[in-house]
Amino acid sequence: MKHCCYRSIPATESPHPRTQRAANPCAGRIQAFAMVLLVVLLSGCATGQPEGNARRFDFQHDTFAFPNNLVWEYQYDAQGKWTTHARETRPDYSNHCFVMARSARQFFIGARFDPSRPPADERVCRQLIRCVVSVNPRHHLPQAKKIVIPGYTDLRSFSQAREKELKAECGGAWQSYFQRGHWRSVFPFSRANQQRMAQQLLRRLKTDGAPVLHLVRFPELTINHAVVFFDAKETEKEIQFLVYDPNLPAEPRLITYQRASKTFILPANDYFPGGRVDVYEVYHRWEY
Protein backbone atom coordinates (compact mmCIF):
# COMPACT_ATOMS: atom_id res chain seq x y z
CA MET A 1 0.00 0.00 0.00
CA LYS A 2 1.49 3.29 -1.02
CA HIS A 3 1.66 5.89 1.70
CA CYS A 4 -0.07 9.15 0.74
CA CYS A 5 2.07 11.36 2.96
CA TYR A 6 5.48 10.60 1.47
CA ARG A 7 5.30 13.82 -0.52
CA SER A 8 6.82 16.67 1.47
CA ILE A 9 4.37 19.55 1.86
CA PRO A 10 5.71 23.06 1.27
CA ALA A 11 5.42 25.20 4.40
CA THR A 12 3.33 27.81 2.59
CA GLU A 13 0.94 25.38 0.94
CA SER A 14 -2.70 25.54 1.94
CA PRO A 15 -4.16 22.26 0.70
CA HIS A 16 -7.49 22.28 -1.13
CA PRO A 17 -10.12 20.33 0.87
CA ARG A 18 -10.07 17.58 -1.76
CA THR A 19 -6.27 17.39 -1.41
CA GLN A 20 -6.59 17.22 2.36
CA ARG A 21 -8.90 14.24 2.11
CA ALA A 22 -6.47 12.48 -0.20
CA ALA A 23 -3.63 13.13 2.23
CA ASN A 24 -5.41 11.30 5.03
CA PRO A 25 -3.26 8.14 5.25
CA CYS A 26 -6.13 6.07 6.66
CA ALA A 27 -9.03 7.04 4.40
CA GLY A 28 -10.53 4.13 2.53
CA ARG A 29 -7.55 1.87 3.24
CA ILE A 30 -8.70 -0.42 5.99
CA GLN A 31 -11.56 -2.89 6.23
CA ALA A 32 -12.34 -3.10 9.93
CA PHE A 33 -13.52 -6.68 10.01
CA ALA A 34 -12.34 -7.30 13.59
CA MET A 35 -11.54 -5.30 16.68
CA VAL A 36 -7.86 -6.11 16.48
CA LEU A 37 -7.67 -4.58 13.02
CA LEU A 38 -9.46 -1.51 14.26
CA VAL A 39 -6.69 -1.09 16.80
CA VAL A 40 -4.16 -1.57 14.00
CA LEU A 41 -5.86 1.22 12.07
CA LEU A 42 -5.84 3.62 14.98
CA SER A 43 -2.26 2.79 15.87
CA GLY A 44 -0.94 3.42 12.36
CA CYS A 45 -1.85 2.22 8.89
CA ALA A 46 1.08 3.19 6.71
CA THR A 47 3.37 0.47 5.45
CA GLY A 48 6.99 0.32 4.47
CA GLN A 49 9.62 -2.29 3.80
CA PRO A 50 11.76 -3.14 6.85
CA GLU A 51 14.98 -1.17 6.69
CA GLY A 52 17.64 -0.63 9.31
CA ASN A 53 18.07 2.98 10.33
CA ALA A 54 21.24 4.65 9.12
CA ARG A 55 21.75 6.29 12.51
CA ARG A 56 21.33 5.51 16.18
CA PHE A 57 18.52 6.85 18.34
CA ASP A 58 19.87 9.98 20.05
CA PHE A 59 18.20 11.01 23.29
CA GLN A 60 18.95 14.72 22.80
CA HIS A 61 17.42 14.72 19.31
CA ASP A 62 14.83 11.93 19.09
CA THR A 63 12.68 12.54 22.17
CA PHE A 64 9.87 14.90 23.16
CA ALA A 65 10.77 17.94 25.25
CA PHE A 66 7.47 17.87 27.17
CA PRO A 67 6.43 15.14 29.63
CA ASN A 68 3.55 12.77 30.02
CA ASN A 69 2.22 14.19 33.29
CA LEU A 70 1.12 12.07 36.24
CA VAL A 71 -2.48 12.10 37.45
CA TRP A 72 -1.41 10.73 40.85
CA GLU A 73 1.28 11.70 43.31
CA TYR A 74 3.35 8.81 44.63
CA GLN A 75 5.28 8.75 47.90
CA TYR A 76 6.07 6.80 51.04
CA ASP A 77 3.90 7.57 54.05
CA ALA A 78 5.10 7.88 57.66
CA GLN A 79 4.93 4.10 58.06
CA GLY A 80 7.10 3.51 55.00
CA LYS A 81 4.22 2.34 52.81
CA TRP A 82 4.12 3.38 49.16
CA THR A 83 0.94 5.40 48.69
CA THR A 84 -0.81 7.43 46.02
CA HIS A 85 -3.25 10.29 45.99
CA ALA A 86 -4.76 12.42 43.26
CA ARG A 87 -3.12 15.72 42.43
CA GLU A 88 -4.98 18.81 43.51
CA THR A 89 -4.97 20.07 39.93
CA ARG A 90 -5.43 17.44 37.25
CA PRO A 91 -2.80 17.81 34.51
CA ASP A 92 -4.00 18.64 31.02
CA TYR A 93 -1.81 15.97 29.37
CA SER A 94 -1.58 12.60 31.12
CA ASN A 95 -1.91 8.85 30.50
CA HIS A 96 -0.11 9.21 27.15
CA CYS A 97 3.01 7.14 27.86
CA PHE A 98 2.29 4.58 25.12
CA VAL A 99 1.26 7.32 22.70
CA MET A 100 4.48 9.25 23.32
CA ALA A 101 6.78 6.21 23.21
CA ARG A 102 5.15 4.98 19.99
CA SER A 103 5.21 8.45 18.43
CA ALA A 104 8.89 8.94 19.29
CA ARG A 105 9.58 5.69 17.48
CA GLN A 106 7.44 6.74 14.50
CA PHE A 107 9.33 10.02 14.16
CA PHE A 108 12.60 8.08 14.40
CA ILE A 109 11.72 5.57 11.69
CA GLY A 110 9.35 7.60 9.51
CA ALA A 111 10.35 11.28 9.52
CA ARG A 112 13.29 13.48 8.72
CA PHE A 113 13.81 17.12 9.65
CA ASP A 114 14.90 19.87 7.27
CA PRO A 115 15.93 23.05 9.14
CA SER A 116 16.87 24.77 5.86
CA ARG A 117 13.21 25.22 4.96
CA PRO A 118 10.76 27.57 6.70
CA PRO A 119 8.45 26.02 9.29
CA ALA A 120 4.99 24.95 8.19
CA ASP A 121 1.93 26.85 9.36
CA GLU A 122 -0.27 25.25 12.00
CA ARG A 123 -2.63 23.62 9.52
CA VAL A 124 0.11 21.92 7.51
CA CYS A 125 2.06 21.11 10.67
CA ARG A 126 -0.88 19.17 12.04
CA GLN A 127 -1.24 17.31 8.75
CA LEU A 128 2.43 16.32 8.79
CA ILE A 129 2.17 15.06 12.37
CA ARG A 130 -0.86 12.95 11.43
CA CYS A 131 1.15 11.47 8.57
CA VAL A 132 4.05 10.55 10.85
CA VAL A 133 1.86 8.89 13.49
CA SER A 134 0.16 6.89 10.74
CA VAL A 135 3.47 5.21 9.88
CA ASN A 136 3.46 1.54 10.83
CA PRO A 137 5.71 1.49 13.94
CA ARG A 138 6.81 -2.06 13.11
CA HIS A 139 8.70 -1.11 9.93
CA HIS A 140 11.25 1.54 9.00
CA LEU A 141 10.41 3.70 6.02
CA PRO A 142 13.07 4.02 3.30
CA GLN A 143 14.91 7.32 3.56
CA ALA A 144 13.40 8.64 0.33
CA LYS A 145 9.86 8.08 1.61
CA LYS A 146 10.24 9.59 5.06
CA ILE A 147 7.93 12.50 5.87
CA VAL A 148 9.80 15.81 5.83
CA ILE A 149 9.30 18.18 8.77
CA PRO A 150 10.51 21.63 7.66
CA GLY A 151 11.98 24.31 9.88
CA TYR A 152 13.39 22.19 12.73
CA THR A 153 16.51 20.15 13.37
CA ASP A 154 14.98 17.29 15.36
CA LEU A 155 12.00 16.07 17.40
CA ARG A 156 13.26 17.75 20.57
CA SER A 157 13.25 21.24 19.01
CA PHE A 158 10.04 20.50 17.09
CA SER A 159 8.26 19.49 20.30
CA GLN A 160 9.48 22.60 22.10
CA ALA A 161 7.99 24.82 19.41
CA ARG A 162 4.93 22.73 18.48
CA GLU A 163 3.87 21.19 21.78
CA LYS A 164 0.20 22.05 21.30
CA GLU A 165 -0.01 20.51 17.82
CA LEU A 166 1.84 17.35 18.83
CA LYS A 167 -0.33 16.79 21.89
CA ALA A 168 -3.44 17.23 19.76
CA GLU A 169 -2.41 14.98 16.86
CA CYS A 170 -0.24 12.14 18.22
CA GLY A 171 -3.22 10.30 19.71
CA GLY A 172 -5.60 10.16 22.64
CA ALA A 173 -4.95 8.72 26.09
CA TRP A 174 -7.31 5.83 25.29
CA GLN A 175 -4.64 4.47 22.92
CA SER A 176 -2.45 3.78 25.94
CA TYR A 177 -5.21 1.59 27.40
CA PHE A 178 -6.07 -0.22 24.16
CA GLN A 179 -2.63 -0.95 22.77
CA ARG A 180 -3.06 -4.33 21.12
CA GLY A 181 -0.08 -5.97 22.83
CA HIS A 182 -1.62 -5.58 26.31
CA TRP A 183 -2.91 -9.15 26.16
CA ARG A 184 0.62 -10.38 26.95
CA SER A 185 0.78 -8.55 30.29
CA VAL A 186 -1.78 -10.83 31.97
CA PHE A 187 0.29 -13.99 31.46
CA PRO A 188 3.20 -14.94 33.75
CA PHE A 189 6.76 -13.94 32.84
CA SER A 190 9.28 -16.66 33.61
CA ARG A 191 12.91 -15.84 34.35
CA ALA A 192 13.87 -17.73 31.18
CA ASN A 193 11.49 -15.49 29.25
CA GLN A 194 13.14 -12.37 30.66
CA GLN A 195 16.60 -13.76 29.86
CA ARG A 196 15.50 -14.22 26.23
CA MET A 197 14.06 -10.70 26.23
CA ALA A 198 17.38 -9.21 27.37
CA GLN A 199 19.17 -10.97 24.52
CA GLN A 200 16.46 -9.96 22.06
CA LEU A 201 16.88 -6.32 23.10
CA LEU A 202 20.63 -6.44 22.53
CA ARG A 203 20.03 -7.75 19.01
CA ARG A 204 17.27 -5.24 18.33
CA LEU A 205 19.38 -2.30 19.42
CA LYS A 206 21.97 -3.27 16.80
CA THR A 207 19.48 -3.60 13.93
CA ASP A 208 16.58 -1.31 14.85
CA GLY A 209 17.66 1.33 17.34
CA ALA A 210 14.46 2.19 19.20
CA PRO A 211 12.38 -0.72 20.52
CA VAL A 212 9.38 0.24 22.68
CA LEU A 213 8.98 -1.77 25.88
CA HIS A 214 5.98 -2.35 28.12
CA LEU A 215 6.88 -2.44 31.85
CA VAL A 216 4.45 -4.37 34.07
CA ARG A 217 4.10 -6.17 37.42
CA PHE A 218 0.81 -7.97 36.76
CA PRO A 219 -1.27 -8.91 38.75
CA GLU A 220 0.15 -6.05 40.85
CA LEU A 221 -0.79 -2.60 39.60
CA THR A 222 2.33 -0.76 40.73
CA ILE A 223 3.43 -0.08 37.16
CA ASN A 224 1.94 -0.17 33.66
CA HIS A 225 4.22 1.96 31.54
CA ALA A 226 5.96 2.30 28.15
CA VAL A 227 9.53 3.44 27.47
CA VAL A 228 11.94 3.42 24.52
CA PHE A 229 15.18 1.47 24.89
CA PHE A 230 18.05 2.98 22.88
CA ASP A 231 21.43 1.85 24.24
CA ALA A 232 23.05 -0.85 26.37
CA LYS A 233 26.27 -1.52 28.23
CA GLU A 234 27.18 -5.09 29.15
CA THR A 235 29.19 -6.25 32.14
CA GLU A 236 29.79 -9.71 33.55
CA LYS A 237 26.95 -9.36 36.08
CA GLU A 238 24.42 -7.13 34.31
CA ILE A 239 23.25 -5.23 31.27
CA GLN A 240 22.56 -1.54 31.74
CA PHE A 241 19.90 -0.35 29.33
CA LEU A 242 19.40 3.37 28.68
CA VAL A 243 15.80 4.36 28.04
CA TYR A 244 13.68 7.35 27.10
CA ASP A 245 10.91 7.64 29.69
CA PRO A 246 8.02 9.87 28.52
CA ASN A 247 7.25 10.71 32.16
CA LEU A 248 10.79 11.98 32.80
CA PRO A 249 12.11 13.53 29.58
CA ALA A 250 14.95 15.65 30.98
CA GLU A 251 17.60 12.91 30.75
CA PRO A 252 18.03 9.20 29.92
CA ARG A 253 16.91 6.70 32.55
CA LEU A 254 18.45 3.36 33.45
CA ILE A 255 16.88 -0.09 33.57
CA THR A 256 19.27 -2.83 34.65
CA TYR A 257 19.05 -6.51 33.76
CA GLN A 258 20.67 -8.69 36.43
CA ARG A 259 22.12 -11.82 34.86
CA ALA A 260 22.11 -13.97 38.02
CA SER A 261 18.45 -13.44 38.87
CA LYS A 262 17.36 -12.94 35.23
CA THR A 263 15.47 -9.86 36.33
CA PHE A 264 14.99 -6.30 35.06
CA ILE A 265 15.29 -3.63 37.78
CA LEU A 266 13.83 -0.14 37.52
CA PRO A 267 15.21 2.29 40.16
CA ALA A 268 12.84 4.31 42.33
CA ASN A 269 11.51 7.44 40.66
CA ASP A 270 8.54 9.82 40.79
CA TYR A 271 5.99 7.10 40.01
CA PHE A 272 7.58 3.75 41.03
CA PRO A 273 9.10 2.66 44.37
CA GLY A 274 11.85 0.72 42.63
CA GLY A 275 12.42 -2.98 42.07
CA ARG A 276 11.62 -5.74 39.62
CA VAL A 277 9.67 -5.05 36.45
CA ASP A 278 8.66 -7.51 33.77
CA VAL A 279 9.51 -6.36 30.28
CA TYR A 280 8.27 -7.19 26.79
CA GLU A 281 8.46 -5.44 23.45
CA VAL A 282 5.44 -3.85 21.77
CA TYR A 283 4.98 -2.28 18.29
CA HIS A 284 7.21 -5.09 17.09
CA ARG A 285 5.30 -7.98 15.51
CA TRP A 286 1.73 -8.12 14.25
CA GLU A 287 0.40 -9.53 17.54
CA TYR A 288 2.06 -6.79 19.57
N, C-alpha and C positions, 0 to 999 in steps of 0.2 A: 504494500500500500504506500503510495507516494505521499509524503508529508507536505501539507499545503503551506507550511510556514517556513520552508527553507529559504524562500526569497527574502533577502534583507529589505526592510521597509525604510525608505528615506525618512529622515527625521521630520521633514516639512510636509510629508504626504498626509492628506486627509482622505482616507479611503471612502469611496462611494459605498452606500449601504449594501449594494449587491456584492461589491468586492469584500466588504467586511464579512458577509455571510460565507463567502467562498473561503475566507481565511480561517474560519472556525475549524480547527483540526479534527473535531469530533463529529461535525454535522454529516449525517447520512452515512456514516462509516461502520457503525456497529449495530448488530442485531442482538438486542438484549433478550436472549432466550433463556437466561438463567441468572440468578442473583449474583453468582460469582463473576459473570461477565459484565454485569452492571458495575461491580466494583472495579473491574479492570478498566472499564470506560472512564470512570470518574477518577481513577488513579493515573491515567495517561494512555492515550490511544495511538500515539505515533509509533512508527516502527523504524528500525534501522539495523543494518548488518552489524554483528558484534565486531568491535574494533578496539584494540588496546589504546589507551590514551597516550599521546606523545609526551605528556608531562605528568609529574606527580601532583597530587592534591596538596595545596599549600594553605595552611590555616589562615595566614594573613591575607590571602587573596580569595579563597574559595568558600568563605563562610559569611553568614549574615552578621551585620553589626548590631542588630537589635535582638533582644532575648525573647524566648517563650516564657512569659511570666507565670508565676505560681499562684493558684487560687488559694492555697492553704499555706500557713506558716508552720514550720516544723522545728521542734526543739525538744530538749530533755527537760522534764519537770523537776521539782525539788527532790523527788524520790529516785531520780535517774531513769525514769521511764520516757521513752520516745513518744511524744504526743503531737497532735495537730489541732489547729483551729483556723477557722476562716479569717481571711484578712478583713480589716475594717472596710477597706475600699476594694471592691472587686476589680482586678486589672482588666483593661480593655482588650488584651490579646493574650490568651492563655489556652492550654490544652492543645497546642499546635506542634508538639515535639515531633510527631511522625511527619506532619506536613512540612516542617522546616528541614528535617533531616533528608526526606525524599527530595524536596526542592533543591537543596544544596547539591545533592547528587545530580539532579537533572540539569542544573546550570553547569556543573563540571563536565558532564558527558555530552550535553546537547547545545551549549551556547559558547559564543566567543565574543569578547569585548573589543570595541574599536574606538579608542579615545581620540582618534584623529578626526572623527566626524562629530557634528553637533548633536547634543542630546535630543531624543524624540520628545514631542509634546506628550501631555498626560494620556491622551486618547490612544496614540500609537504605542506608548510605553506599556499601557495595560494590555494591548493586543500582543505585543512581543512577550510579555510575561506569560500570558495564557498559552502561547505557542510553546514556550520552554517547558512549562509544567504539564504539557500534553505529550512530551517526549516519553517513550517507554523507558522507565528507569532501569530496565534489565539489559539494555543494549546501548552501547556507545554509537553516536552518530558519526559518520565520516566527517572529516574536517570541512570538506566543501559544502556539506549540508547543514552545518551547525547554524543556529539562529544568531544573527548579529545584533548585539546590543550597542548602539552608538553612544559616544559621549562619556564613557566610563572605562576605567582600566581593569576592573574586576568586580566580583560580586560584593565584596566588602564596601567599596566606595559607592556602588550602585545602591546598596541597601541603606547606606547612610543618607543618600539624597532622595531615594524613592521608597522610603519605608511605608508610606501610606498605600501606594499602589501595590507593593509586594504583599502586604498583609491582606489586601482586598482580593488579590487574584491568585495567590498560591494555593488556596483551598481552605475549606472550613474546618473547624475543630472536630466535626463529626467524622472526618476522614481519619483522624487518629484512633477513633473507636472502632471503625469498620475497615481497618486495613486487612486485606484478605489473608495474610499470614498469621493472624491472631489465633487461628485454630491450634497451632503448634504449642502455644503457651500453656494449654491445659493438660498436656501430657508430661509425664516425668522426664527429667533430664538426668541420664546416668553420667557417671564420671568419665566413662569411655566416650560417651557422646561429646562431652565438653573437651576432651582431649582431641578428638577428631576436628571439632570446631576450631580449636586453636591452630591446628595445622592447616585447616582450610583457609583461615584468615591470613596466615603467612603467605600462602600461595596466591590468594586473591589480591593482596596488597602489591604483589609483583606484577600482576597482569591486568588489574582493574583500577586500583588506586583509591577507591572510595566506597567500600561496602557499608551498608546501613545495617545496624544491629539492634535487635529488640532485647532489652534487659528486663528480666522478670524474676519473681520469687514465688510463683504460683504453687500452692493455693494461698500463700500469704499475699497481702496486698500492699506490701511496703514499697514496691517499685513496679512500674509499668511504663517504660521509657524507651526512646529511640535516640541513638547517637550514630555518628559517622566515624568509623575507624580509618586512620590514614597513614600510620607509621608504626613500626615495631622495633624493639631492641631485645635481642635474645641473650640470656645468660644461662649458666648451667642449671640454675634453680628456678628461673622464671622467664616469662616473656612480658615485657612492658609495652603495652599498646597505647599509643597516643590517639585521642578521640576529640572530635568536635561535639560538644554538648550544647544543643540549642538553648537550654536553660541558663548556661553559664558561658556566654560567647566571648568573654574578654581574653581568654587564653586557653591553650590546649589542656585537656584533662587526661588523667592516667587511669587505665584499667589494667590490672596485673593478673596474668595467668600463672598460678603456682603449679609447677610440674609435679611435685610430690603428691599433692592432694587433688590434682586435676580440677582445679577450681579457679574461676574468675573472681577477683576481688575489686570492688569499687570502694574507694576511700569515702569517709564521711564528707558530706557537703551540705548545701542549703536545703536539700529535700530528701536525703537518705542518710541513715545513721552509720553507714559503713558496714562492709562485710560481703558475704558471698552473693553473687548474682548469677543467674543462668542466662546464657547468651545464645542467640541464633540469628542467622542472617535473613533479612527480608528484602523485598524488591530485587530478588536474585533469580529464582526460577519461577515457572508459571504458577506453581501452587503457593508461592510466597509473595 
